[in-house]
Amino acid sequence: MTHRYHSHSLRKGRFSQQGRPYLVTFSTAGRTPWFSRFSIACQVCRSIAQSDIQNASHTWCYVVMPDHVHWLLSTTDKHDLSQIVRMAKARVSRSLEQAIW
């Protein structure tokens, strides 16, 4: 039996609450192992730290794997969860001057 998941359908009805913890996972396009390179993995770490510095999130912990990131964070009153993740991913892409997500 084959299951097909449609991420756009999974997002229907989602919302985020201020201060609530969330565990998010986001992967690179085609599961390309961009983060196997230390310098690129550092860009992800800096992007997550920047989110906290801007008071958009509070990071509890994160793990950068070769082709994806696990991030445990709480939201703040400045941004909702989707905005926080979108901004973090955009910072990484801008720093690499390439869309990797």
N, C-alpha and C positions, 0 to 999 in steps of 0.2 A: 504494500500500500504506500503510495507516494503522497506526501503532504507538501503543499505549496503555500508558503507564507508570503504574504504581501505586506511589506512594511507600512505602506500607506494605510492599509486597513487596520493594522495594529495600533496606529497612532490616533484613531478616531476616539474622541472622548477623553483624551489624556489632558491632564492639567497638572500644575505643580503648586505646592503650597510653600509659603515662606518658612524657612527654618527647618523644613523636613529633609531628612537624609535620603539620598537617591544613589543607586549604583547604576552607572551607565557604562556601556561597552560600545565603542565605535571602531570600525575596521577600515583599513585602506581599500581603495578600489581594486578589485581583482585579487584581494588579499596579498598584494605585493609586499614583501618584507622590508619596507622602507626603514624601519627602526632597528634593523640589524646593524646599521651604521650608527656608531655612538654619537656622532655629531648631530644626526637627525633626531635620534631619541632625546638628546638634550633639548632640542627645539620644542618637543612636546612638553617636557618638564618645565621649561621656561613659560610656555603658554599657559599651563595649568597654574603656575605660580602667579602669573600676571592676572589671571582671573581673580585670585584671592587678593592681590594687591589693589585691584580696582574695586574691591568690596562687592564683586558680583557673586562670589561663592565663598564657601568655607570648605577647604579640602580636608578630609579625614585621612585618606591614603589613595594611592594610585599605583598601577603596575603598567609599565610600557612593555609590551610583547613585540616580537618582530613585525607583526602585521595588524595589531590592534592594541587598544588601550582600555583598561578597566579603571574607573574613577569613582570613588565614593566621596560624595560631596553633599553639602547642605546649601540650599538656595538662600538668598538674602532678599530684601525688599526692593532691590534695584532691578533685578532681571528674573525671568522665569527660567526653568530648566532648559528648554529648547534654545533660548537666546544664549545662555551660558555655554552650552556645547557648541553651538554654531560659531560663536566668537572665538572659542579656543581652537577649533578646527581651522577657522579662517586665518588666525595668526600663524599657525604652522604652515599653511599653504603659501601665505604671503612671504614668510621667511625663506621658503624654498623656491619661491617664484614658480610654483607648479601646483596644480590641483592634484592632490593625492588621495582624496576621499571618494 
